[in-house]
Amino acid sequence: MSTLIRRTHIPLLALVFVFTTVYYFYNRHNTLFDPSSYTTQPPDPKDQRVHWQPQPDKYPVKEYIKLPTGKAEQIPNVQSKPPTETEEQKNIRIKRMAERRCS
């Protein structure tokens, strides 16, 4: 009986959340599309231009660093080259690898 109650907790909580959310969004005063809530006049729908206003910089750049010019330097290799392997060493390695896979 206790597992049955626990199994119903999650769907029940989800259902309560959904109903609460729907109730909130349908019964609140919608100020987004209410023309009386505008503090200024809404933009003219015939005017398709975007009216951007420059905003002051919060953290203005004090000085600029010049970009490097000329040819870039060669980056050194980090990984070393693998050692050369003779045919006998290769056969031993493959044999050991096959033994590990079979066991």
Summary of the structure (lengths in Angstrom):
residues: 103
radius of gyration: 35.2
end to end distance: 48.6
largest distance: 88.5
contacts: 97
relative contact order: 0.04
helix: 44%
strand: 0%
